[in-house]
């Protein structure tokens, strides 16, 4: 028994399985078509930033052709007969006006018919445009926000360089789209974010890089009946120890000079022993590492004129004043002619080589 049949429209002979409702694929496309109705899309676009609304969420701005393509790929099945499936959509024209409130765009659809035939179909897609300010732009306009990050430095002295670093880090992370406002305060920064992901990323880096200590609180503002939960503002408090290179610190009870600060770790030269030790900036919060007050630094520069087994002899060349200081292991490398300054914590005086 022959497995061939004739197309009822063109009369040509085909394998039975290649016919669709007794039509060859060409006649099927010509007399029947793949669309139950003309495909159409309704686009909701933010007039301020160009983002587009789809399936309950706002998406980043794209070329309008790509927006139409994505919406068609997601929803085209609504306009197709059951034995048709879409493989790809290529929007091939700019959008053009048909009549008031209605636009058109030309597209080429790659489809599979009856599970056997891959065809390309040219079709005009009806497009309706609606403009609505997105949630992000609305929050920017009203100043509302979901997260407030409060960055504070401790202690509040010589923090400008550290403040600049923290600001540059904010820019380098390329999360500007989620930032609503940045306020510079005497004690630090207040940064308002529109989402929770970006501030979490920023805060985690501050913890790792600067030994920051964090705490969180939430203030509810209204109940969202649709989601069944309270909405409001989360505040993340970030405290950063303001310890930089060449700072005087006390580590485990001993005075030292910070020689390096990098990725949450510092190297300290212990002045009494000459030993270099490593510490984590986060130890500041356990009071193992301190930036002590009450340290007196004599800003006058002295010149080393002689050294014996226990004493360093110093001369201030401007006033002629002579001073003596105890030789410590940290100063074994000093030699006549070196420039030094003197610091004291009230109990002892230590000689420190002047940098530069």
N, C-alpha and C positions, 0 to 999 in steps of 0.2 A: 504494500500500500504506500502510495507516494506521500512524502512528508512535506510537500510543497502546496502552497495555496496562492490564489490570485488576489491582489489588492482590488477591493470593490470600486475604487475610484479611478486608478490609472490602468488597471488590468495587468500589470506586470506580475510575474511569478516570484514568490519569495518562500523561504522556509517558513513553516507555520509559526515557529516560535519567534520569528522576526516581525510578525504582524501584530498590530495593536488594534484590538476591536475591528479586525478584518481590514485594517488599513496599513500600508507600509509607513515607515517612519516619516517620510517626506509628506505624504498625503495627510498623515495624522497632524503634523505641525501646521499644514496649510488649512485643513478643513475643521480641525478640532482645537488645536492649540494646547498650550501647557497651562495657561492661566484661567482660573475660574472667573476672575475679575481683574481689572487693571490694578497692578500693585501700587500701593501708595505708602508713604511714610509721613509721620508727623514729628517734626524736630522741635525740641525745646532748647533754646540757646540763650546763654547769659550775654546781654548786650555789653557788659563791662569787660569781661575777661575771655569770652568766647567758649567757655566750657559748655558741655551739652549734657542733658538729662536723659537717662535711659534706664529703664527697669528699676526705678526707685532710688537712683544714685546719680550724683554729678561726676562727670568724667573730664579729664584735662582737655584743653582746646586742641582741635584737629582741623585739618582742611575739610571743608563741608562735603567734598566728594567722599572722603574716607568715612565721615560720619554716616552718610547715606549708605555706603557700602556695608558698614558694620551692622546697621539696623536691618538692612535687607537680608544679610546672611542669617541674622537671628530670627527674623519674623516672616520670611518669604513663604514658608510652608503654608501660611494661612491663605495664600492666593493661588496655590498650585493644586492640580488634581492629584489624587492619591498615588498614582503610579509615577509621579515625577519627583525627583529630588535635586536640590541645588548643590553644585560642586564649587562654583566660584562666581563672583560678581565683579564686573569691571565697569565703573562709572566713567563714561567716555566724553561727557560734555559738562560745561558749566551749567549751573542752575539758571533757568530762564522763566520769565513771568508768562503765565497762561491767561489768568484773569485775576480779579481782586482776591487777594489772600491765597492764591493757588499758583504753584510753580511746577515746572517740569524739569526732568533731567534724563538724558539718554544713557542707557546701560546695556551691556552685553552680558547675558547670563549663560554660563556653562552648566548644563543639566544632564542628568541621566534619566532616560525614558524607559519605563518598563524593566528596569534593572539590566538593560542590554545596550542601549544606544546612547552614546554621548553626543550631545548636540549643542550648538550655540544659537541663542535666540536674542534678537535685538528688540528692546522694548522701552517705551517711555514710562518713567516712574513719576506718578503725581506726588508732589512734595508740598506739605504745608509747614510754614514756619511760625513758631511762637517764641516770643522773647520774654524771658523772666530772669530777674536777678537771682544768681545762685546764692546758696547759703554762705559761701565764703565771702563774696563781695558784700552781702548784707551785713555780715559780722564786721567786715572792715569799715563799712559806713557807720555802723552804730557803735563800734568800739568794743562789742561784746567778744568774749573769748571763752575757750574751754579750759585752758591751762595757763597759769601764771607761774613762771620760774623766777624766783628771787635769788639772785647771786649776791652774796655778801663776802667781804674779805676781812680777815682777822689776823693781826690787829690792823687798825686803820692808819697805816703810815707807809709812805712810799709805795702806793698801790697802783700808780698810773701805768707803769709798764705791764703789770699783770693784768690790769683792766683791758689794755689794748690787745693783749694776747687772747683773752677770753672773747673779745669782740671779733677778732680775726677768725677765731675758731668757728664762731657762729656763721660767718660768711663762707668759710671754706667748706662747711658741711653741705652747702647748696640746699638749704631748707627754707629759703627766703619766702617761698610761696605760702608756707604755713605760718609765717610770722605776721602778726597783726600790728604790733607796736613794740619798740625798744625804748626804754627810758633810762638815761644815765643819771644815777644818784650819787651823792657824796660817798655813800657807803657801799655802792655796787651798781647792779643793774636789775631792772624789772623787765621781763620779756613776756609778752602775751602771745600765745599760740592758739590756733584754731583747731588743732587736733592733738591727740595724745602721743602718737608715734614719734613725731619729730622732737618734742621736748625730752622724751625718754632717751632717744639717741644722743642728744646733746648732753644731758645730765650724766649719762653713763661714761662719756668721755671725760667730763670734768672730774669724776670720781677717780678714774684710772690715771689721768695725766697730772692732776693737782692734789690728789689725796682729799678730795672734798667730802664733807659729811652732809647727808641729805635727810630730810623728813618731809612727810606729805600730810596734807589735810584737804578735806572736801567740804565745800559749802553748797548745799542744795538751794536752788532758786525756784524750781517749779516741778510739778509732777507730770511726766509724759504718759498720758493714758494709753496712747497707741502702743508704746513700747513697754508699758507697765513698770516704769522705774523713774526715779528722780533724776533730773538733769541739774547741772550747776557748774561751778568752777573748782577745779583742782589746783591747789597751790603747792608747788614743790620748792622747798627752802634748800638752798645750796650754800654751804659755808666753806670757803677756801682758805687754807692757811697761807698768809702772805709772806712766804719765805723765798728769798731769791739769792742768787750768787753773791758772795761777799758779806752776807748778813751775819751778824753775831748771834749764835744760838746756844742754848744749853741742852746737851744731850746726855741723858742718864746722869744728871748732876754736874757735868763737866762742860766748861765753856769751849766753844769751837767756832770756826769760820766755815761757812758753806762754800765749797769749792765748785760744786756742780749740782744742777737740778735738772732731772730728765725723767719723763714718764713716771712720775710719782715716787721716784727714788732720788735721794740726795747723798752726796759725799761730803763728809765733815772732817776738817782738820782739827783734832782736839789739841788745844793750845798748850795744855800742861804736859802732854806726853809726846806730841808730834805724830801720834797715830792717826791714820785716815780710816774712818769707819763709814759704812753705808747705813742709811736709815730710810724708812718709808715716811713720806709726808703725812700719811694717815696716822702715824704715831703721835702727831700733834694733839689729836683728840683724846689720847690716853695720858697726856701730860708727860710722856716719856721724852718728847721733843718739845722744847719751848723757845719762844722768842722773848727773852726776858726784858722786863723794864729795869730801870735803875742801873743800866750799864753806862758808865761814864767813858766817853771817848775824847781824849785830848786831841783836838784837831791840829795842834802844832806838829810839824814834822821835825823829827830828830835824826841826826846822822850818827851811825855807829862809829866810834873812834877807837874802841879797843874791846877785847873780850878776854876774860880769863876763865878759870875752871868753873866759877859759880856766878860771875857777874858780867853784865853788859854795860859799857860806859857810853853815854849818849851826850850829844851836843846839839843844842838848838842854835843854828848858825845865825839866826836873825837877832836873838837876844843875848847869846853867849851863855845861856843857862846850861849847866851840867846836871845830868841825871844818872842814877844807877838803877838797874833793874836786874832781877834774878834771871839767870840763864836756865831755860827749860829745854826739854828734849825737842820741843817744837821749833826752837831757835838755834839748834846746833848748826844749821846751814848759814846763819848770818855771818857776815864778814865786814871788816872795817870799810866804811864808805857807803854801806847800805842805808837806805832811808826807811825809817820806821815811825809808827805812831804808838801811843800807849792807851790801853783801855783798862778799866777797873770795874769790878762788881761790888765794890765797897769793902771787900775783904782782902783782895789781892790785886796787884798790878801785873799786866801781861804786855809784853812787847810784840807788836804785829808788824811784819814787813809791809810797807806801803806798796800797793799794786800800782803799776804804771809809773 
